Amino acid sequence: MASGWAHEGAVQEQIDATVNSAVERARSRLTVGDSLEFCEECDAEIPEKRRNAIPGVRLCIACQSELESSDKAQSLYNRSGSKDSQLR
């Protein structure tokens, strides 16, 4: 059952696009390679247990937490939605 200008399945397509976007964003943040001994932001020592647990870690816990909290504030709505869905 379509309504307005949206075609059949448009809502599911938007949901899929949102999920795919989140997955791609998460994959882009995965670290690879050797872990740093010191945070690249604040130069604090990164504990050995953290370096072993997360291959390629580049930030200390405090800087990583700050980065993640700022990312959450920026992604409050779906920016990839169609114009039609935003006009309703």
Buried (B, 14 or more C-beta within 10 A) or exposed (E): EEEEEBEEEBEEEBEEBBEEBEEEEEEEEEEEEEBBEEBEBEEEEBEEEBBEEBEEBBBBEEBBEBEEEEEEEEEEEBEEEBEEBEEE
